[in-house]
Amino acid sequence: MSNDRVTMRQLTHEPRTVFERLQHERRLVITNGGRVVGILTPPDPDEQQLDDWAAAGEAPADWRTRQQGLQSFLAAAPVRTATASEPVGSAAILADREDTDR
């Protein structure tokens, strides 16, 4: 049995021990009868920070909804690729400035 596995029995009878392990491991695989039934992951520190900022009024309270909207937009946004003759990166910005200045 892999070291990152926790049985349902351990989770229900020793939850404190399981969650203490989770603080030190990236994830724990939950098994029942040797079959994987779930995965526990620790909270994302960036998300925790945003939650704290939202609670203090320093970030929008609906930041999670906004983030989901942005992720949906990015997933559906058309991809634009540059042709071989097109300038990219800084060269594209400089070319745009030159065209705008004329």
HUTATA-V56151 format. One record per residue. N is the residue number from 1. SS is DSSP state (2 for helix, 1 for strand, 0 for the rest). Layout:
N,SS
N,SS
//
This chain:
1,0
2,0
3,0
4,0
5,1
6,1
7,1
8,2
9,2
10,2
11,2
12,2
13,2
14,0
15,2
16,2
17,2
18,2
19,2
20,2
21,2
22,2
23,0
24,0
25,0
26,0
27,1
28,1
29,1
30,1
31,1
32,1
33,0
34,0
35,1
36,1
37,1
38,1
39,1
40,1
41,1
42,0
43,0
44,0
45,2
46,2
47,2
48,2
49,2
50,2
51,2
52,2
53,2
54,2
55,2
56,0
57,0
58,0
59,0
60,0
61,0
62,0
63,2
64,2
65,2
66,2
67,2
68,2
69,2
70,2
71,2
72,2
73,2
74,2
75,2
76,2
77,0
78,0
79,0
80,0
81,0
82,0
83,0
84,0
85,0
86,0
87,0
88,0
89,0
90,2
91,2
92,2
93,2
94,2
95,2
96,2
97,2
98,2
99,2
100,2
101,2
102,0
//
